[in-house]
Amino acid sequence: MLGQDNLEFNKQNEFIIYQGSHGDKGAEIADLILPGAAYTEQNGYFTNLEGRLQKAYKASYPPGESKEDWLIINELSKIINEKKIFNNKEELESSMLNYLNLYKEKNLTKNYSEQTNLNFFSEKILIKDNDYYYSNPIARASKTMFYCRKEKINFKATGTEG
């Protein structure tokens, strides 16, 4: 579980590895915990809700033996496959951006009207409105997010939400 704290399932015989920064529900059921840096403790790219790629810069350094997620995965690869996936973070970012550009070019040149065998599935995604502001352990511990959640609940109670 890579930073995933809100999965709900009954653990049986699975060996669970939790890699994350704030050990919440996912860490509670883990057999092995790999301490990762929080998103505020690592430079990286994130996709916003509009699907746009955004560069983020770390605000502080990870505490103790915590490491950036890519570094943990790279070190695991060295142990398992006897080789690293990337030599450094710049190589990882360059590879990722090249992949995204190739994907973008490929999809821009496709003629979608000629494609056959397209299967579309109807999937209903349920998001609990009042839980949006509590989507991770950092948010759940935040006084600001508590007030945001409370305001959203109160707003719906007024009947003005449409």
PyMOL commands that set and color helices and strands:
alter all, ss='L'
color gray80, all
select helices_A, chain A and resi 25-28+39-41+69-81+89-109+112-114+129-134+137-140+143-157
alter helices_A, ss='H'
color red, helices_A
select strands_A, chain A and resi 17-20+32-35+44-47+53-56
alter strands_A, ss='S'
color yellow, strands_A
deselect
rebuild
show_as cartoon
